[in-house]
Amino acid sequence: MKTLLGTKIGMTQVISDDGVATPVTLIQAGPITVTQVKTVENDGYNAVQVGFGMGKNLSKAVAGHVKSSKTTPKHLHEVRVAELPAGVKVGDVFDTSVFELGEVVSVTGTSKGKGFAGTVKRHNFNTSKRTHGGNGNVRKPGSIGSMYPQKVFKGKRMAGHMGAEQVTVKGLKVAYISSEDNLIGVRGAVPGPRRGLVTIGGTV
């Protein structure tokens, strides 16, 4: 199963034998434990639920749910699959060995929250001129629509909450793997802050 959960550590460089520096993002990935296997017959779809991390003060419902896997995960994540991997069962453990150097993966995380932002920062709007007849407030959004039908259409680009959204970056190449430390380094940037939860998935 080509999926791992991890926490983002930060960015660094990997120097190859020929002296080329590659920018990579280090991720503390896995190990993850299978906590539930869903099938079409029982649940209507195929999926594998995995747990990551060491949780504290689990609720009785969650503790009872993961009891058969003999783990107390901090995070639970469900991976939908077209066909279940052969032989996968509750309690199986996956680590960084599921990926190889040079493999292309996608990474999903929650982007950094930036609070309430205006149109210039949020949507890259241009500002009005500051001199020679400028209106004084150069960051106003301007007109937001016609007189009819007396409403603002959905999707209109305006000021509002920015960031803190699920973002997936595709086409990242695995440039570093350390099985002893459960580390994976992917070439390029990964969404989210340091210590943020990310999901690494293989591309089909």
N, C-alpha and C positions, 0 to 999 in steps of 0.2 A: 504494500500500500504506500503510494508515493505522497504521503502527507505527514508533516511534523508541526507541532506547536512549539513556540519558543518566545524568548524575550530579547528585544533589541538591545545590544550593548553599546554600539557606536561605530564610527567609521575609522579605518586605518588604511595602511598600504601593505601590499604583499609584493616583495621583490622576487622576480623570477631569476633563473640561472643566467639569463642573458642580460640582466640588469634592468629590465623593464619594470616600472612600478605600476601596480594595478590597484586602483581605489576599490576597497571592499567594505561592506557593512557586516560586522560580526554579529551573529545571532546565537544565543544560548538555546540550542534546539534539543528538545526531548530530554530523556526518553518519555514516550507516551505509552499508556496502557489502555487496552481495549476494555471498555466498561459495559458495552451493550452491542449486540449485533441485531439489526433489524432486517426483516425479510418481507418480500411481497405478500407472502401468505399470511403473516401475522400483522404487519403494519401498513401494507399497501405500497411499500417501496423498499428498495435495498439501501442500507446505510450502515456505517460503522461509527459508533460513538466512542470517543477516546477521552482520557483524562490526562491532565498535565499539571505538574507542580505538586506541592505539599500544602493541602488546605488545613485550616484550623477552625474549630468550632462549627463543624458541618451540621446542618439541620438533620433531624431524624429522617426526613424523607430522602435527602441526598445520601446520607450514610447508609440507609437501607438499600438504596439503589445500587451503590458501588460496592456493597459488601462482598458480592461474589467475585469481584476482581481483586480483592485483598489490597486495596489502595485507598488513599484519602486525597483525591485530586483537588487542586485549587480551581482549575478551569475544566469545564466539559465542552467538548466540541463534536459536532456531528458532521460526518463526511458522507455525502450521497454518492453512490456508485451505480453504474449500469449493471454490473455483475459483481457479486461478493468475491473477494480474493479467496483462493482455494485454501481451506483449512483454517481460516481465521476464526478465533473463538475468544470468549471473555477471558481476560488475564494475559493475553499475548502482549509482548512489549516490543516497540519499534524504536530505533535510535537513528543516529546519523548514517548508519550503514546502508540505509535505503536509497541514498543519493551517491552519485559519483562525481569526481572532478570533471568539469567541462559540461555537465548536464545543464540544460535550460529549465528554469523553474519560474513560478510566479509567486509573489509574496503579497499577502493581504494583511492590512493593519488599519488602525484608526488614526487618521491624520491629526496633527496638532490643532487644538482648539485655539482660535484667535478672537473669540468674543464677538461683539457687535462691530461690524465693519461697514464703511461707506462704499459707494459704488466705485470709487477710484481704486481702492485696495482690493475689493471683492471681485469686481468684474473688469478691471483694467480700463475704466472709462478715462477719457481725456478731461483735463481741467479747462475751464474757460480762461481767457487771457487776464492777466493781473493789471495791465495798464491800458491806456488809450481807449477808454470807454468801457472797461471791464466793470462788471456789476458788483465787485467787492468781495463776494463769496465765490471763490473759484471752484469749490467742490460740490456745488449743488447738482443734483441729478438732472435737472431740466424737466421738460415735458414728459409726462408718463402715459399719455394716451389721448384719444379723440373725445369729443363731447358726447358722442353716442357710442355704446349703450350705457353711459354713466356708470362705468365700473372699471376696475383694473383687471386686465386679463391675467389668468394664472400663468406663472412662469416669467412674469415681467421682472427684468433684472433691476433690483433695487437694493438699498442698504438692508442689512440683516445679519443673522448669525452666520459666522464663517468658520470653517474647519470642523473638527470633531466628527468626520464622516468616514465611512468605510471606503478605503482606497486599495485597489489591486494594481500592482506593477508587474507587467508580464515581460518575458524575454530576458530575465536576469540569469547570468551564468554563474554556476558554482565554481569559485576560484580557490577555496580553502576548506578543508575538512580535518577536524581533530576528534577522533573517536574517543580518546582518553578524556578530553574535557567537554565532550558533547558540543562542539563549536562548529558552526558552518559560516563561511564567508562568501557572500554573493557580490558579484561585480556591480557597483552602482549604489544608488540610494534606495532606502526602504522607508515607507511611510510610518509616521508616528514618532513619539518621543523616546528617549532612552528608558529602558525597563518596560516599554510598552509591549503588549502581547501581539504577536504576529503569527500568521499561518503560512507555512511553506508548502507549496503544492507542485507536483510535477506536471508538465504540459504534455498533452496527448498529441 
